[in-house]
Amino acid sequence: MSSSHQTLKAIYLYIFSLVGLVLLIIGSVRLLDMGLKAFVFKQAEEQDRINYSRPSLSYPVDYLQKVEERGDEELSDEEKKAITSIVESYQDWEEKSSQIDPLTSRRHREASVSLALILIGLPLYAYHWKSTKKL
């Protein structure tokens, strides 16, 4: 093999070893960060828990329910059906969202990304670093 070919191969292997190492570090740091927030610094995500509240509506649901119950004569049948639909969909959302912990959901997403980075980064790093040792 020529010297320039050998140099290019070495550069390639070192670059991809570095990329694998960076992915491994990022994934590990993110996973450790998530674990610290979940088990040590439990108040770190309290603001997120508060932010996951009811969706904002142009009218309060209580008002829409009262209008729906009164059955105002001024409203057309389509408007009454729309109000009923809005109230029912909001109640469905409220019921479903009460069964889900948004922080657990977010932690699962973060863990998935972190593990993916580690699972891609570790073999990438190991293979290319091992190959550099053969040069």
DOKOL-995089 format. One record per atom (N, C-alpha, C): x, y, z; residue in three letters. Coordinates in steps of 0.05 Angstrom, whole numbers, padded with zeros to 5 digits, always signed. Atoms other than C-alpha are relative to their C-alpha. Example, Ala and Ser with C-alpha at 12.3 -4.5 7.8 and 13.67 -1.06 7.14 Angstrom:
2
+00018-00024+00000ALA +00246-00090+00156ALA +00018+00024+00000ALA -00016-00024-00001SER +00273-00021+00143SER -00015+00022+00014SER 
***
This chain:
135
+00017-00024+00000MET +00000+00000+00000MET +00018+00025+00000MET -00016-00025+00001SER +00023+00070-00014SER -00003+00015+00026SER -00001-00015-00025SER +00040+00118+00041SER -00024+00019+00002SER +00023-00018-00001SER -00016+00167+00022SER -00025-00015+00005SER +00023+00016-00006HIS -00067+00111+00022HIS -00001-00008+00029HIS -00002+00007-00028GLN -00043+00089+00090GLN -00008+00023+00018GLN +00006-00025-00015THR -00048+00161+00116THR -00030+00005-00001THR +00029-00005+00002LEU -00119+00169+00089LEU -00016-00021+00016LEU +00014+00021-00016LYS -00140+00103+00121LYS +00002+00006+00030LYS -00004-00007-00029ALA -00111+00125+00188ALA -00017+00024+00007ALA +00017-00023-00006ILE -00146+00192+00184ILE -00030-00008+00002ILE +00028+00010-00001TYR -00212+00157+00167TYR -00006-00014+00026TYR +00004+00016-00024LEU -00205+00109+00225LEU +00000+00018+00025LEU +00000-00018-00023TYR -00187+00164+00275TYR -00025+00017+00001TYR +00024-00017+00001ILE -00245+00208+00252ILE -00024-00016+00009ILE +00023+00015-00008PHE -00296+00153+00259PHE +00002-00011+00029PHE -00003+00007-00029SER -00267+00131+00326SER -00009+00024+00017SER +00008-00025-00014LEU -00276+00203+00348LEU -00030+00003+00000LEU +00029-00002+00002VAL -00348+00204+00322VAL -00014-00020+00019VAL +00012+00021-00018GLY -00364+00139+00359GLY +00003+00008+00029GLY -00005-00009-00027LEU -00332+00166+00422LEU -00018+00023+00008LEU +00017-00023-00006VAL -00371+00231+00418VAL -00029-00010+00004VAL +00027+00011-00003LEU -00437+00193+00408LEU -00003-00015+00027LEU +00000+00015-00025LEU -00420+00148+00467LEU +00000+00019+00024LEU +00000-00020-00022ILE -00404+00208+00512ILE -00026+00015+00002ILE +00026-00015-00001ILE -00467+00247+00492ILE -00022-00018+00011ILE +00020+00018-00010GLY -00511+00187+00504GLY +00003-00006+00029GLY -00005+00006-00028SER -00479+00170+00570SER -00007+00024+00018SER +00006-00024-00016VAL -00483+00242+00595VAL -00030+00005+00002VAL +00029-00004-00001ARG -00556+00248+00575ARG -00014-00020+00018ARG +00012+00020-00017LEU -00573+00183+00609LEU +00005+00005+00029LEU -00007-00007-00027LEU -00536+00202+00672LEU -00016+00025+00010LEU +00016-00024-00006ASP -00570+00271+00671ASP -00029-00007+00007ASP +00027+00008-00005MET -00638+00239+00666MET -00003-00015+00026MET +00001+00015-00025GLY -00623+00191+00722GLY +00003+00018+00025GLY -00004-00018-00023LEU -00598+00247+00768LEU -00026+00017+00004LEU +00025-00015-00003LYS -00662+00287+00754LYS -00022-00017+00011LYS +00021+00018-00009ALA -00705+00227+00767ALA +00003-00008+00029ALA -00004+00012-00026PHE -00673+00203+00831PHE +00014+00018+00021PHE -00015-00017-00019VAL -00630+00259+00862VAL -00012+00028+00000VAL +00010-00027+00001PHE -00653+00327+00838PHE -00029+00000-00010PHE +00028+00005+00008LYS -00727+00312+00837LYS -00016+00026-00006LYS +00014-00026+00005GLN -00748+00386+00837GLN +00008+00013-00026GLN -00010-00012+00025ALA -00709+00400+00773ALA -00021+00001-00022ALA +00020+00001+00021GLU -00769+00381+00731GLU -00028+00008+00009GLU +00026-00007-00011GLU -00824+00408+00774GLU -00015+00020-00018GLU +00013-00019+00018GLN -00836+00466+00727GLN -00012-00013-00025GLN +00011+00015+00022ASP -00846+00417+00670ASP -00027-00013+00007ASP +00024+00013-00009ARG -00898+00381+00711ARG -00023+00020+00001ARG +00021-00021-00001ILE -00936+00447+00721ILE -00008+00008-00028ILE +00006-00009+00028ASN -00931+00465+00647ASN -00018-00019-00015ASN +00018+00020+00013TYR -00968+00401+00627TYR -00027+00003+00013TYR +00027-00004-00011SER -01035+00429+00645SER -00020-00002-00023SER +00022+00002+00019ARG -01101+00434+00609ARG +00007+00017-00025ARG -00004-00017+00023PRO -01100+00460+00538PRO -00017+00025+00002PRO +00015-00025-00002SER -01122+00532+00531SER -00022+00000-00021SER +00023-00002+00018LEU -01189+00543+00500LEU -00008+00029-00002LEU +00009-00028+00003SER -01221+00606+00473SER -00021+00007+00021SER +00020-00003-00022TYR -01276+00596+00525TYR +00006-00021+00021TYR -00004+00021-00021PRO -01271+00561+00592PRO -00020-00022-00004PRO +00017+00024+00003VAL -01300+00491+00591VAL -00025+00003+00017VAL +00024-00004-00017ASP -01346+00509+00649ASP -00021+00017-00014ASP +00019-00017+00014TYR -01377+00564+00607TYR -00013-00015-00023TYR +00012+00015+00022LEU -01386+00518+00547LEU -00019-00021+00011LEU +00019+00019-00012GLN -01418+00466+00592GLN -00026+00013+00008GLN +00024-00014-00008LYS -01466+00517+00620LYS -00017+00008-00025LYS +00015-00007+00024VAL -01485+00541+00550VAL -00013-00025-00012VAL +00011+00025+00010GLU -01494+00468+00529GLU -00024-00009+00016GLU +00022+00009-00017GLU -01538+00453+00589GLU -00025+00018-00003GLU +00022-00019+00003ARG -01580+00516+00581ARG -00014-00004-00026ARG +00013+00003+00026GLY -01592+00503+00508GLY -00011+00026-00010GLY +00009-00026+00009ASP -01596+00576+00489ASP -00014-00001-00027ASP +00016-00001+00025GLU -01648+00590+00436GLU +00015+00016-00021GLU -00015-00016+00020GLU -01599+00639+00403GLU +00019-00017-00016GLU -00020+00016+00014LEU -01553+00583+00383LEU -00014-00018-00020LEU +00011+00018+00020SER -01564+00543+00320SER +00007-00029+00008SER -00005+00028-00006ASP -01564+00467+00321ASP +00030-00007-00005ASP -00028+00005+00006GLU -01495+00467+00289GLU +00018+00010+00022GLU -00016-00012-00022GLU -01467+00513+00344GLU -00003-00017+00025GLU +00004+00017-00023LYS -01498+00469+00397LYS +00016-00026-00002LYS -00015+00024+00004LYS -01467+00407+00366LYS +00030+00005+00002LYS -00029-00007-00002ALA -01399+00442+00360ALA +00008+00003+00030ALA -00006-00004-00028ILE -01402+00462+00434ILE +00001-00027+00014ILE +00001+00027-00012THR -01422+00391+00454THR +00025-00016-00008THR -00024+00014+00010SER -01365+00364+00411SER +00025+00010+00015SER -00023-00011-00014ILE -01314+00411+00443ILE +00001-00009+00029ILE +00001+00009-00028VAL -01337+00394+00513VAL +00007-00029+00003VAL -00005+00029-00002GLU -01336+00319+00500GLU +00030-00006-00006GLU -00028+00006+00007SER -01267+00321+00467SER +00019+00010+00023SER -00016-00010-00022TYR -01240+00363+00525TYR -00001-00020+00024TYR +00003+00019-00022GLN -01268+00314+00576GLN +00015-00026-00006GLN -00016+00023+00008ASP -01237+00256+00537ASP +00029+00005+00004ASP -00028-00007-00003TRP -01170+00292+00536TRP +00007+00000+00030TRP -00005-00002-00029GLU -01175+00306+00611GLU +00002-00028+00012GLU +00000+00027-00011GLU -01190+00233+00626GLU +00026-00015-00009GLU -00024+00014+00010LYS -01133+00207+00582LYS +00025+00012+00012LYS -00024-00012-00010SER -01083+00258+00606SER +00004-00005+00030SER -00003+00006-00029SER -01098+00242+00679SER +00013-00027+00004SER -00012+00027-00002GLN -01074+00171+00665GLN +00029-00001-00008GLN -00028-00001+00010ILE -01007+00193+00636ILE +00016+00019+00017ILE -00019-00017-00014ASP -00948+00220+00675ASP +00018+00012-00021ASP -00016-00011+00022PRO -00916+00269+00626PRO +00030-00002+00005PRO -00029+00001-00005LEU -00848+00267+00661LEU +00010-00028-00005LEU -00008+00028+00006THR -00845+00191+00657THR +00002-00004-00030THR +00001+00002+00029SER -00863+00196+00584SER +00025+00013-00012SER -00023-00014+00010ARG -00808+00247+00572ARG +00026-00014+00007ARG -00024+00015-00008ARG -00757+00207+00611ARG +00004-00025-00018ARG -00002+00023+00018HIS -00773+00146+00568HIS +00010+00009-00027HIS -00010-00010+00026ARG -00762+00188+00505ARG +00030+00006+00002ARG -00028-00007-00004GLU -00696+00214+00532GLU +00017-00025+00002GLU -00015+00025-00003ALA -00674+00144+00552ALA +00003-00014-00026ALA -00001+00013+00027SER -00691+00118+00483SER +00021+00013-00017SER -00020-00014+00016VAL -00649+00171+00449VAL +00028-00005+00011VAL -00027+00004-00012SER -00591+00163+00498SER +00010-00028-00005SER -00008+00028+00005LEU -00590+00087+00491LEU +00007-00004-00030LEU -00006+00001+00029ALA -00593+00095+00415ALA +00028+00011-00006ALA -00027-00012+00004LEU -00532+00141+00417LEU +00022-00019+00010LEU -00020+00018-00012ILE -00495+00092+00462ILE +00003-00025-00018ILE +00000+00025+00016LEU -00514+00031+00420LEU +00013+00004-00028LEU -00014-00006+00025ILE -00490+00065+00356ILE +00029+00009+00005ILE -00027-00011-00005GLY -00430+00101+00386GLY +00020-00021+00010GLY -00019+00019-00011LEU -00399+00043+00424LEU +00012-00019-00021LEU -00012+00017+00021PRO -00391-00006+00366PRO +00016+00016-00021PRO -00014-00017+00020LEU -00371+00051+00319LEU +00028+00007+00011LEU -00026-00007-00013TYR -00317+00073+00368TYR +00018-00024+00002TYR -00016+00024-00005ALA -00294+00003+00386ALA +00012-00011-00026ALA -00011+00011+00026TYR -00287-00021+00314TYR +00022+00017-00011TYR -00020-00018+00013HIS -00251+00040+00288HIS +00025+00004+00017HIS -00023-00003-00016TRP -00206+00047+00348TRP +00017-00025-00001TRP -00014+00025+00002LYS -00188-00026+00345LYS +00016-00001-00027LYS -00013+00000+00026SER -00172-00017+00271SER +00024+00019-00001SER -00023-00018+00000THR -00126+00041+00286THR +00024-00013+00013THR -00022+00014-00013LYS -00085-00004+00331LYS +00015-00019-00018LYS -00012+00018+00019LYS -00072-00050+00272LYS +00019+00014-00019LYS -00017-00014+00019LEU -00038+00005+00232LEU +00029-00001+00007LEU 
***
